Structures are given as structure tokens and as C-alpha cells.
Amino acid sequence: MSVEISPAITRTQNASRPLWLRLRRSKTVTLSVLMSCMALLWISPFLWMLSSAFSASTFGEGMASVLPRFPLTFDNFRDAWDSANWLSLYANTIIFTFGTFAVQLLTITTAGYVFACHEFRGKQTLFLLFLVQLMIMPVVMMVPNMMTLKTFGLLNTLTGVMMPYFASAFGVFLMRQAFLAIPKELEEAALMEGCRWWQVLYRVLLPMSWPSVLAFATVSITYHWNEYLWPLMMLNDPDKQVLTVGLVSFAMGAESGGQWGMIGAGTLMVCLPLMIAFIAFQKQFLRSFGFSGIK
């Protein structure tokens, strides 16, 4: 036997709820709608790029649409691949990105360990000077860095592009905070067992700070993969260009001919490795950022 509730009773119950509860519910609904609209607005350029990359034609009335335009095709990717030396661009970008991160991992862990676990005169002052670097825009240091690298004969080399990033104030701060959170007794026990300082660092402290390392790796690799201005100023040889510089050169030629599908395909080819990495390791990425306190 079923009991039907009349609409009048339902309206009476809703009206009898406290005013603050009804206002809170309406605010939640409004906020959800606004956030959904902002997310759709933010993702619309990516959807347009995806639609253009797989569309046979990017002209006509549906040019501005983010919906797929049938028939779908891979011709844009083939034309984009034939228009640039993508293998060289990928190789140079991988060397620049992961080579920089490898050296950074050595410098930030060593400096973070010194600032966290050792006492010496002027320690706080030196650490504050490290943090001051976070307030300096990288663009301000480009000309002095180029003059320094010219002195060493490293202009137009991948090594010269990487060198200004070998030290990271943000990475030192992050690893210092991670090492401070580890109990001091673990370090003392390892030293009593006869470990050297570098063995304590890389065999005891660093494995316990893996979430912070992964968080810094995400920031560093993403930043250097997308770096454009500094490689553009440093590299004149087309065989040494990175993906972002090569993409702009390729897009300028394709844009003059209105080849938006080919531009979308080329842009997707640059973004795809990072997208795949994030999709594959998104749980580890989010967990590492939550552990390290990065917002």
C-alpha cells in the first residue's frame, strides 16, 4: 500500500525549514552552477583545439564551434608532422627538461639537507637570501645570464639553456621543510651506524621525502617543458630548438595559410606527453601536492 504525498504538503514542509538552511542550499546550487560555467569557459579553447585537430575542414560557419566537425580525419597530424623536425624538437626538449631536473634534484636536496639538519653561522640570513630569489622575476635576469654564459662560451647550447635553472630557491625551501618534518632520531641513528652524510641524505631522508620530490618534479618538468622565451633568446640553431620555439615557428607559417587544423594538431602534439603523464599518475600528483602543502 503506497501513500501519496500531496504537493501542498511538500511546499508546507519546505516553507517550514529554517531560513538559513534554505539560503545555504540556494548558495550551494548557485556556486555549483557558476563553477561549472567557469570550468566550461576554461576548457573551451582546449575543446576547440581538439575539434580542429581532428576536423577535415576548419573554415565555414562551424569554425568557432567546439563540437567535432565530421568527417573526422588524422590528415592534420600527418601534415603537422611533415612540416617540422619533431624528433629533434622532442629530443632537445627532453634533454632540457629532464637534464635540468636531474641537476636540480642534486642541488635542492643537498642544500635543503644543510639548511634543515646543520647549524652554522649566518644560516638564517643565507636562507632568507635564498627566499629573496622567489621575488625576482626570471625575465629580469635574462640579460645578465646571457652575458655570463657568453663569457663561458655557452651561448646557443642546451647546456647554456639549462644552467640558470640548476639551482631552485623554491626547491630548496620545499626540501628543507620536508626534512624538518622527519624525526631527528633517524638521522642520528644512521650516523651512529657509520653512514656518511650523503648516505644519510640519499638512503634515509630522501626516500621518506618522496611526496615532496614528486611535487617539485611536477612543477619543474611542467615549467621547463613549456618554457619559451629563454630558449628563444639562447638558441639560434634550428637543430637545437625545443618544442615551444619550434611550435611557434611552425604555427606562424601555418597561420598565414589559415591552416587552423594543422595548428591544432601541432599544439596537441606538444601538450600530449604532459597530458598522458598527468592522466597516468594523477593520484600520485594530487597526493604529493596535498602532502607537501602546495596550493
C-alpha positions in Angstrom: 0.0 0.0 0.0 1.6 3.3 -1.1 1.0 6.6 0.5 1.0 9.7 -1.8 2.3 13.0 -0.5 0.4 15.9 -2.0 2.4 18.9 -3.4 0.7 21.1 -0.9 2.3 19.1 2.0 5.7 19.2 0.3 5.5 23.0 -0.1 4.5 23.3 3.5 7.5 21.3 4.6 9.9 23.3 2.5 8.4 26.5 3.9 8.8 25.3 7.4 12.5 24.8 7.1 14.8 27.4 8.7 15.6 30.4 6.5 19.4 29.9 6.9 19.1 26.3 5.7 17.2 27.4 2.6 19.7 30.2 1.9 22.6 27.8 2.4 21.1 25.3 -0.1 20.4 28.1 -2.7 24.0 29.4 -2.3 25.4 25.9 -2.9 23.4 25.4 -6.0 24.4 28.9 -7.3 28.0 28.2 -6.6 27.9 24.9 -8.4 26.4 26.5 -11.5 28.9 29.3 -11.5 31.9 26.9 -11.1 30.5 24.7 -13.9 30.3 27.7 -16.2 33.8 28.8 -15.3 35.1 25.3 -15.9 33.4 25.1 -19.3 34.8 28.6 -20.2 38.3 27.5 -19.2 38.2 24.2 -21.1 36.6 25.7 -24.3 39.9 26.6 -26.0 41.2 23.1 -25.5 37.9 21.6 -26.9 38.2 23.9 -29.9 41.8 22.8 -30.5 40.8 19.1 -30.2 37.9 19.6 -32.6 40.1 21.5 -35.1 42.8 18.9 -35.0 40.5 16.1 -36.0 38.3 18.0 -38.4 38.8 17.8 -42.2 37.8 21.5 -42.6 38.2 24.4 -40.2 36.5 27.0 -42.4 32.8 27.9 -42.7 30.1 28.6 -40.3 31.1 26.0 -37.8 34.7 27.2 -37.5 34.1 28.6 -34.0 32.3 25.5 -32.7 33.9 23.3 -30.1 31.9 20.3 -31.2 33.6 17.8 -33.6 33.0 18.5 -37.3 32.5 15.4 -39.2 34.1 13.6 -41.0 37.0 13.2 -38.6 40.5 12.7 -40.0 44.2 12.3 -39.0 45.4 14.3 -42.0 46.2 17.4 -39.9 48.6 15.3 -37.7 50.3 13.9 -40.8 50.7 17.4 -42.3 52.0 18.8 -39.0 54.5 16.0 -38.6 55.8 16.6 -42.1 56.2 20.3 -41.5 58.8 20.2 -38.7 61.6 18.0 -37.4 59.5 16.8 -34.4 62.0 14.1 -33.4 64.8 16.7 -32.9 62.4 19.0 -31.1 61.2 16.2 -28.7 64.8 15.1 -28.1 66.0 18.6 -27.3 63.0 19.3 -25.0 63.5 16.0 -23.1 67.2 16.8 -22.6 66.5 20.3 -21.5 63.6 19.4 -19.2 64.9 16.2 -17.5 68.5 17.2 -17.6 67.6 20.4 -15.6 65.5 18.4 -13.2 68.3 15.8 -12.6 70.8 18.6 -11.6 68.1 20.4 -9.6 67.4 17.2 -7.6 71.0 17.1 -6.6 71.3 20.7 -5.6 68.0 21.2 -3.8 68.3 18.0 -1.7 71.8 18.9 -0.7 71.0 22.5 0.1 67.7 21.5 1.8 69.6 19.0 4.0 72.2 21.6 5.0 69.6 24.2 6.0 67.4 21.6 7.8 69.9 19.5 9.7 73.1 21.5 10.2 73.9 24.6 12.3 76.4 27.2 11.1 76.9 30.9 11.5 74.7 33.0 9.2 72.4 30.1 8.4 69.1 32.1 8.7 70.5 35.1 6.8 71.7 32.8 3.9 68.3 31.0 3.8 66.5 34.3 3.7 68.7 35.3 0.7 67.6 32.1 -1.0 64.0 33.0 -0.5 64.5 36.5 -1.9 65.1 34.9 -5.2 61.5 33.9 -5.3 60.6 37.6 -5.6 62.8 38.2 -8.6 61.1 37.6 -12.0 63.2 35.4 -14.3 62.9 37.9 -17.1 64.9 40.4 -15.1 67.9 38.0 -15.0 67.9 37.1 -18.7 70.4 39.7 -19.9 72.9 39.1 -17.0 72.6 35.4 -17.5 73.3 35.7 -21.3 76.4 37.8 -20.6 77.7 35.3 -18.1 77.1 32.4 -20.5 78.8 34.3 -23.3 81.8 34.6 -21.1 81.9 30.8 -20.7 81.2 30.2 -24.4 77.9 28.5 -23.8 75.6 30.6 -26.0 73.5 28.6 -28.4 74.0 25.3 -26.4 71.5 23.2 -24.5 73.9 23.3 -21.5 73.7 27.1 -21.5 69.9 27.0 -21.6 69.9 24.6 -18.6 72.5 26.2 -16.4 70.4 29.2 -14.9 67.9 26.6 -13.6 70.3 24.3 -11.9 69.5 25.8 -8.6 65.9 26.5 -7.4 65.0 28.6 -4.3 61.6 27.1 -4.3 63.0 23.5 -4.4 65.4 24.3 -1.5 62.6 25.6 0.6 60.4 22.6 -0.2 63.0 20.0 0.6 64.1 21.9 3.8 60.5 21.8 5.1 60.3 18.1 4.2 63.5 17.2 6.0 62.4 19.2 9.1 59.3 17.1 9.3 61.4 13.9 9.6 62.4 12.9 13.2 65.9 13.9 14.1 66.5 10.5 15.7 66.5 8.7 12.3 69.4 10.8 11.2 71.3 10.3 14.4 70.7 6.5 14.3 72.1 6.4 10.7 75.2 8.4 11.7 75.8 6.1 14.7 75.7 3.1 12.3 78.6 4.6 10.4 76.7 6.3 7.5 78.3 9.3 5.8 76.2 12.5 5.4 75.4 11.8 1.8 74.3 8.2 2.7 72.0 9.6 5.4 70.6 12.1 2.8 70.0 9.8 -0.1 69.3 6.5 1.7 67.3 7.7 4.7 65.9 11.2 4.3 65.2 11.3 0.6 63.1 8.1 0.4 61.0 9.5 3.2 60.5 12.8 1.4 59.3 11.2 -1.9 56.0 13.1 -2.0 57.8 16.5 -1.9 60.2 15.3 -4.6 57.3 14.3 -6.8 55.6 17.6 -6.2 58.7 19.5 -7.2 59.2 17.3 -10.2 55.7 18.1 -11.4 56.4 21.9 -11.1 59.9 21.7 -12.6 59.1 19.5 -15.5 55.9 21.3 -16.5 57.6 24.7 -16.3 60.6 23.7 -18.4 58.6 21.7 -20.9 56.5 24.9 -21.6 59.5 27.3 -21.4 59.6 29.6 -24.4 61.3 33.0 -24.0 64.6 31.8 -22.6 65.3 29.1 -25.2 64.2 31.5 -27.9 66.8 34.0 -26.8 69.6 31.4 -26.3 69.2 29.1 -29.3 69.8 30.2 -32.8 70.5 26.8 -34.4 67.2 25.2 -35.7 68.6 21.7 -34.8 68.8 22.8 -31.1 65.4 24.3 -30.7 62.8 23.0 -28.2 59.2 22.2 -28.8 57.7 25.6 -27.8 60.0 27.5 -30.1 59.5 25.1 -33.0 55.8 25.2 -32.5 55.7 29.0 -32.8 57.8 28.9 -35.9 55.6 26.2 -37.4 52.4 27.9 -36.3 53.3 31.3 -37.9 53.7 29.7 -41.3 50.5 27.6 -40.9 48.5 30.6 -39.6 49.3 32.7 -42.7 47.6 30.0 -44.8 44.6 29.6 -42.4 45.6 26.0 -41.6 43.9 26.0 -38.1 43.5 22.3 -38.1 47.2 21.7 -38.6 48.0 24.3 -35.9 45.6 22.5 -33.5 47.3 19.2 -34.3 50.7 20.6 -33.7 49.7 22.2 -30.4 48.1 18.9 -29.3 51.4 17.0 -30.1 53.3 19.4 -27.8 50.8 19.1 -24.9 50.1 15.4 -25.3 53.1 14.0 -23.3 52.3 16.1 -20.2 48.6 15.2 -20.5 49.3 11.5 -20.7 51.7 11.7 -17.7 49.1 13.5 -15.6 46.3 11.1 -16.5 48.6 8.1 -15.7 49.9 9.5 -12.4 47.2 11.9 -11.3 46.6 10.2 -7.9 50.3 10.4 -7.1 50.5 14.0 -8.2 47.5 15.1 -6.1 48.7 13.1 -3.1 52.2 14.7 -3.3 50.8 18.2 -3.5 48.5 17.6 -0.6 51.4 16.1 1.5 53.7 19.0 0.7 51.1 21.7 1.3 51.4 23.3 -2.1 48.3 25.2 -3.2 
